[in-house]
Amino acid sequence: MTVVNVHEAKTNLSRLIEQALRGEEVVIARNGVPAVRLVQVEAGAEQKPKREPGFWAGQIKELDPDWWKPDDDLADLFEGSESFEDRDGNWLKPK
């Protein structure tokens, strides 16, 4: 078992990692008191699930495919048109 202080651990971290990978026990102490044990991670313990393309395929429905098209009535209001036609076909004039 190897016991090192925090300063020595920072200085020799690569060496300590190699020791832990070989199966040796490495303990890092703070003010002479053992605080942390450096150990090898078990294979497959921390792996994230692999993403699969097309997971949401067919599950999302677009309600209005023309949502991005400009609204002519609204554009006329902002552009200061003399008059415009509402949705019922009635011509309206600004006040």
Contacts in CASP RR format, 6 or more apart in sequence:
PFRMAT RR
TARGET T0000
AUTHOR 0000-0000-0000
METHOD contacts of the structure
MODEL  1
MTVVNVHEAKTNLSRLIEQALRGEEVVIARNGVPAVRLVQVEAGAEQKPK
REPGFWAGQIKELDPDWWKPDDDLADLFEGSESFEDRDGNWLKPK
1 24 0 8 1.000
1 25 0 8 1.000
1 26 0 8 1.000
1 27 0 8 1.000
2 16 0 8 1.000
2 19 0 8 1.000
2 24 0 8 1.000
2 25 0 8 1.000
2 26 0 8 1.000
2 27 0 8 1.000
3 27 0 8 1.000
3 28 0 8 1.000
3 29 0 8 1.000
3 34 0 8 1.000
4 12 0 8 1.000
4 16 0 8 1.000
4 26 0 8 1.000
4 27 0 8 1.000
4 28 0 8 1.000
4 29 0 8 1.000
5 28 0 8 1.000
5 29 0 8 1.000
5 30 0 8 1.000
5 32 0 8 1.000
6 28 0 8 1.000
6 29 0 8 1.000
6 30 0 8 1.000
9 16 0 8 1.000
9 28 0 8 1.000
16 26 0 8 1.000
16 28 0 8 1.000
16 38 0 8 1.000
17 38 0 8 1.000
19 26 0 8 1.000
19 38 0 8 1.000
20 26 0 8 1.000
20 38 0 8 1.000
20 39 0 8 1.000
20 40 0 8 1.000
21 40 0 8 1.000
23 40 0 8 1.000
25 37 0 8 1.000
25 39 0 8 1.000
26 37 0 8 1.000
26 38 0 8 1.000
26 39 0 8 1.000
27 34 0 8 1.000
27 35 0 8 1.000
27 36 0 8 1.000
27 37 0 8 1.000
27 38 0 8 1.000
28 34 0 8 1.000
28 35 0 8 1.000
28 36 0 8 1.000
28 37 0 8 1.000
28 38 0 8 1.000
29 35 0 8 1.000
72 84 0 8 1.000
73 84 0 8 1.000
73 85 0 8 1.000
73 86 0 8 1.000
73 87 0 8 1.000
76 84 0 8 1.000
77 84 0 8 1.000
80 94 0 8 1.000
81 94 0 8 1.000
82 93 0 8 1.000
82 94 0 8 1.000
83 91 0 8 1.000
83 92 0 8 1.000
83 93 0 8 1.000
83 94 0 8 1.000
84 91 0 8 1.000
84 92 0 8 1.000
85 91 0 8 1.000
85 92 0 8 1.000
86 92 0 8 1.000
END
